Amino acid sequence: MVIATGLKTQSYGRRRPNVGFGLVALMLWSVARCGVDLVFCAVSRQPPRVPEVALHAASKDTFDPWTVLKISPDAGVEEAKKAYRKLAAKYHPDVDPSPKAYEMFQKLVRANAVITGEDKGLDETTLLNNAANNLRDNIEYQKERIEKLKKEAAAEEQRVQEMQEQQKKVEEKRDQVSGELGLLGGSVLGLIAGGPTGLILGAIAGIALGKRTDSVGKVIRGAGTVVKGVFDAVQKAAGKSQE
């Protein structure tokens, strides 16, 4: 097309549409209508991200039905049901109305539902992972408990050895005292009964009879105690006189 402009003429071709401006306008319209997330999803062709809060909350569910029911993770459904009935009868609110029992009963109900497939809130991998973690924690606890019991057992064994040594000393002292009192008591009784000859025989018999726990032994030790008291009094008086 030729347009006359006085002395000069200019030739213009057909104008091309502004494609960049159209794309910007389309993007703004998409943002306004669908939101930033949907536009980003359409452009990147990636699924929308799951909120991190939801993922964190899901990972916190450490429920383990096997630990609750006190059975092995490879136990069958019937064994799990049997364990559930046994424990539920113990922790049922009608039997034990305490808050702890109620909490345990709720765990038992959920454990039974998970094992029987009624509760599918957690997949099997998560459940087995929870069971493995619980077993690991229990193993560590039991190891610490065993070490504590070993230390306590060692202390008790040491105490037993000390008691055995004390027992030995007490028995030795008992035999010594019984022999001394028997000797003195038998000597006096023999002297009274048979004179000088009875003194010797009584001393020999008193050593053996003084260890007895019956009435004969008590009589001989009693006589020996009297004699020993007299001797001690004489020695004490002699010591004072020398001073």
C-alpha positions as CSV (number, residue, x, y, z in Angstrom):
1,M,0.0,0.0,0.0
2,V,1.3,3.5,-0.9
3,I,0.2,6.5,1.0
4,A,0.8,10.0,-0.3
5,T,2.2,12.5,2.2
6,G,2.9,15.5,0.1
7,L,6.4,15.3,-1.5
8,K,7.2,11.9,0.0
9,T,5.5,8.6,-0.1
10,Q,5.9,5.7,2.4
11,S,5.1,2.1,1.9
12,Y,3.7,0.0,4.9
13,G,3.3,-3.7,5.0
14,R,0.6,-5.5,7.1
15,R,1.3,-5.3,10.9
16,R,2.1,-8.6,12.7
17,P,0.4,-9.3,16.0
18,N,2.5,-8.9,19.2
19,V,2.8,-12.5,20.4
20,G,4.8,-11.8,23.5
21,F,2.2,-9.4,24.8
22,G,-0.5,-12.0,24.3
23,L,1.4,-14.7,26.2
24,V,1.9,-12.4,29.2
25,A,-1.7,-11.5,29.2
26,L,-2.6,-15.2,29.1
27,M,-0.3,-16.0,32.0
28,L,-1.8,-13.2,34.1
29,W,-5.3,-14.4,33.4
30,S,-4.3,-17.9,34.3
31,V,-2.8,-16.8,37.6
32,A,-5.9,-14.8,38.5
33,R,-8.3,-17.7,37.7
34,C,-6.5,-20.9,38.8
35,G,-3.9,-19.7,41.3
36,V,-0.2,-19.9,41.4
37,D,0.0,-23.6,42.2
38,L,-2.1,-24.8,39.3
39,V,-0.2,-22.6,36.8
40,F,3.1,-23.9,38.1
41,C,1.8,-27.5,37.8
42,A,0.7,-26.9,34.2
43,V,4.0,-25.3,33.2
44,S,6.3,-27.8,35.0
45,R,4.0,-30.8,34.4
46,Q,4.8,-32.0,38.0
47,P,2.1,-33.0,40.5
48,P,1.4,-30.6,43.4
49,R,3.6,-31.1,46.5
50,V,2.1,-32.6,49.6
51,P,2.3,-30.1,52.5
52,E,5.3,-30.8,54.7
53,V,3.1,-30.5,57.8
54,A,1.0,-33.4,56.6
55,L,4.0,-35.6,55.9
56,H,5.5,-34.8,59.3
57,A,2.2,-35.7,61.1
58,A,2.0,-39.0,59.2
59,S,5.5,-40.0,60.1
60,K,4.8,-39.4,63.8
61,D,2.3,-42.4,64.0
62,T,4.5,-45.0,65.6
63,F,1.7,-47.4,66.5
64,D,2.8,-51.0,66.7
65,P,0.0,-53.6,67.1
66,W,2.3,-56.5,67.9
67,T,4.0,-54.8,70.8
68,V,0.6,-53.7,72.1
69,L,-0.7,-57.3,71.9
70,K,2.7,-58.7,73.2
71,I,3.1,-61.1,70.3
72,S,5.7,-61.6,67.5
73,P,5.3,-59.7,64.3
74,D,5.0,-63.0,62.4
75,A,2.2,-64.2,64.6
76,G,-1.0,-65.2,62.8
77,V,-4.4,-63.5,63.0
78,E,-5.9,-66.2,65.3
79,E,-3.0,-65.8,67.8
80,A,-3.5,-62.0,67.6
81,K,-7.2,-62.3,68.3
82,K,-6.5,-64.7,71.3
83,A,-4.0,-62.2,72.7
84,Y,-6.5,-59.4,72.2
85,R,-9.3,-61.2,74.1
86,K,-7.0,-62.0,77.0
87,L,-5.6,-58.5,77.4
88,A,-9.0,-56.8,76.7
89,A,-10.5,-58.8,79.6
90,K,-7.8,-57.4,81.8
91,Y,-8.0,-53.8,80.8
92,H,-11.7,-53.4,80.0
93,P,-13.2,-50.3,81.7
94,D,-15.7,-52.5,83.5
95,V,-12.8,-54.4,85.1
96,D,-10.3,-51.5,85.6
97,P,-11.8,-48.0,85.4
98,S,-8.4,-46.3,85.7
99,P,-7.3,-43.8,83.0
100,K,-4.2,-45.9,82.2
101,A,-6.3,-49.0,81.7
102,Y,-8.7,-47.1,79.4
103,E,-5.7,-45.9,77.3
104,M,-4.4,-49.4,77.1
105,F,-7.8,-50.7,76.1
106,Q,-8.0,-48.2,73.3
107,K,-4.6,-49.4,72.0
108,L,-5.8,-53.0,72.1
109,V,-8.9,-52.2,70.1
110,R,-6.8,-50.4,67.5
111,A,-4.2,-53.2,67.4
112,N,-7.0,-55.8,66.8
113,A,-8.5,-53.7,64.1
114,V,-5.1,-53.3,62.4
115,I,-4.3,-57.0,62.6
116,T,-7.7,-58.0,61.2
117,G,-7.5,-55.4,58.5
118,E,-10.4,-53.3,59.6
119,D,-8.0,-50.3,60.3
120,K,-5.9,-49.5,57.2
121,G,-4.6,-46.2,58.3
122,L,-1.0,-47.4,58.3
123,D,0.6,-49.5,55.6
124,E,2.3,-52.8,56.4
125,T,5.8,-51.3,55.8
126,T,5.2,-48.6,58.4
127,L,3.8,-51.0,60.9
128,L,6.8,-53.3,60.5
129,N,9.1,-50.3,60.8
130,N,7.4,-49.3,64.0
131,A,7.7,-52.8,65.3
132,A,11.4,-52.9,64.5
133,N,12.0,-49.6,66.3
134,N,10.0,-50.8,69.3
135,L,12.0,-54.0,69.5
136,R,15.2,-52.1,69.2
137,D,14.2,-49.8,72.1
138,N,13.1,-52.8,74.2
139,I,16.4,-54.6,73.5
140,E,18.4,-51.5,74.6
141,Y,16.2,-51.3,77.7
142,Q,16.7,-55.0,78.6
143,K,20.4,-54.7,78.1
144,E,20.6,-51.8,80.5
145,R,18.4,-53.7,82.9
146,I,20.6,-56.8,82.6
147,E,23.7,-54.7,83.3
148,K,22.0,-53.2,86.4
149,L,21.0,-56.7,87.6
150,K,24.6,-57.9,87.1
151,K,26.0,-55.1,89.2
152,E,23.3,-55.8,91.9
153,A,24.1,-59.5,91.8
154,A,27.8,-58.8,92.1
155,A,27.2,-56.6,95.2
156,E,24.9,-59.3,96.6
157,E,27.6,-62.0,96.0
158,Q,30.1,-59.8,97.8
159,R,27.7,-59.4,100.7
160,V,27.2,-63.2,100.8
161,Q,31.0,-63.7,101.0
162,E,31.3,-61.2,103.8
163,M,28.4,-63.0,105.7
164,Q,30.2,-66.3,105.2
165,E,33.4,-64.9,106.7
166,Q,31.4,-63.5,109.6
167,Q,29.7,-66.8,110.1
168,K,33.0,-68.6,110.2
169,K,34.4,-66.2,112.8
170,V,31.2,-66.4,114.9
171,E,31.3,-70.2,114.8
172,E,35.0,-70.2,115.8
173,K,34.3,-67.8,118.7
174,R,31.3,-69.9,119.7
175,D,33.4,-73.1,119.9
176,Q,36.1,-71.3,121.8
177,V,33.7,-69.8,124.4
178,S,31.8,-73.1,124.7
179,G,35.1,-75.0,125.2
180,E,36.3,-72.6,127.9
181,L,33.0,-72.6,129.7
182,G,32.6,-76.3,129.3
183,L,36.1,-76.9,130.7
184,L,35.5,-74.6,133.7
185,G,32.0,-75.9,134.4
186,G,33.0,-79.6,133.9
187,S,36.0,-79.1,136.2
188,V,33.9,-77.6,139.0
189,L,31.1,-80.2,138.7
190,G,33.7,-83.0,138.5
191,L,35.5,-81.7,141.5
192,I,32.3,-81.5,143.5
193,A,31.2,-85.0,142.5
194,G,34.5,-86.9,142.6
195,G,37.2,-84.8,144.1
196,P,40.5,-84.3,142.4
197,T,40.0,-87.3,140.1
198,G,36.6,-86.0,139.2
199,L,38.1,-82.6,138.4
200,I,40.2,-84.1,135.5
201,L,37.3,-86.3,134.2
202,G,34.9,-83.4,134.5
203,A,37.2,-81.1,132.5
204,I,37.5,-83.6,129.7
205,A,33.7,-84.2,129.6
206,G,32.9,-80.5,130.0
207,I,34.8,-79.7,126.8
208,A,32.6,-82.0,124.8
209,L,29.3,-81.4,126.6
210,G,29.7,-77.7,126.7
211,K,29.0,-77.4,123.0
212,R,25.6,-79.1,123.3
213,T,22.5,-77.0,123.0
214,D,20.3,-79.1,125.3
215,S,19.8,-78.7,129.1
216,V,23.1,-80.6,129.9
217,G,25.1,-78.2,127.9
218,K,23.4,-75.2,129.4
219,V,24.1,-76.5,133.0
220,I,27.8,-77.0,132.2
221,R,28.1,-73.6,130.6
222,G,26.2,-72.0,133.4
223,A,28.7,-73.5,135.9
224,G,31.6,-72.4,133.8
225,T,30.2,-68.9,133.6
226,V,30.0,-68.7,137.4
227,V,33.6,-69.9,137.7
228,K,34.8,-67.5,135.1
229,G,33.1,-64.7,136.8
230,V,34.9,-65.6,140.1
231,F,38.2,-65.8,138.4
232,D,37.7,-62.4,136.7
233,A,36.7,-60.8,140.0
234,V,39.8,-62.3,141.7
235,Q,42.1,-61.0,138.9
236,K,40.5,-57.6,139.1
237,A,40.9,-57.4,142.8
238,A,44.5,-58.6,142.5
239,G,45.2,-55.9,140.0
240,K,43.8,-53.2,142.2
241,S,45.9,-54.4,145.2
242,Q,49.0,-54.2,143.1
243,E,48.3,-50.6,142.2
